[in-house]
């Protein structure tokens, strides 16, 4: 699971970084369209890019680090039962043969 979180949170090529680039690109496109509503949409895209992903990113980075710590934690002491003793050799019969 932590590898999937790495894909999401990677600083340069993660999904959240791509989302940031997409929102800024959309803002630039809407800035170029020139209508009054377009400027509002551009401002909204910039706001989303700059303010909304922060808490999500922080939570996901914390979760990823926590999972990574669990997978690299030292093993717990062995609590398994000792191995059973091997079966005893068959006892010889009166004729000298083994059962």
C-alpha positions, 0 to 999 in steps of 0.5 A, spaced: 500 500 500 505 504 501 508 504 494 501 506 491 501 512 496 508 513 493 505 514 486 500 519 489 505 523 493 511 523 489 513 530 489 515 531 481 511 526 478 506 524 483 498 524 482 498 530 486 503 534 483 500 532 476 493 535 479 497 541 481 500 542 474 493 541 471 489 546 475 495 551 474 494 550 466 487 550 466 487 557 470 492 559 464 487 557 459 481 561 462 486 567 463 487 567 456 479 567 454 478 574 457 471 573 459 469 576 466 466 569 468 473 566 465 477 570 470 473 567 476 474 560 474 482 561 473 482 564 480 478 558 482 483 553 479 489 557 482 485 557 489 484 550 488 491 548 486 495 553 492 490 551 498 486 545 497 491 539 496 496 541 502 492 538 507 490 531 503 498 531 501 500 532 508 495 526 511 497 522 505 505 523 506 504 521 514 500 515 512 505 513 507 511 514 512 507 510 518 506 504 513 513 504 511 515 504 518 510 498 520 514 494 514 521 495 516 519 494 524 523 489 527 520 482 528 517 480 534 520 475 538 518 468 536 511 466 540 510 459 536 510 453 539 516 448 539 517 443 534 514 436 535 518 431 537 519 426 531 515 420 532 519 414 535 521 408 531 517 402 531 518 397 536 520 390 534 515 384 535 517 377 538 519 375 531 524 381 530 520 384 525 518 392 526 510 393 526 
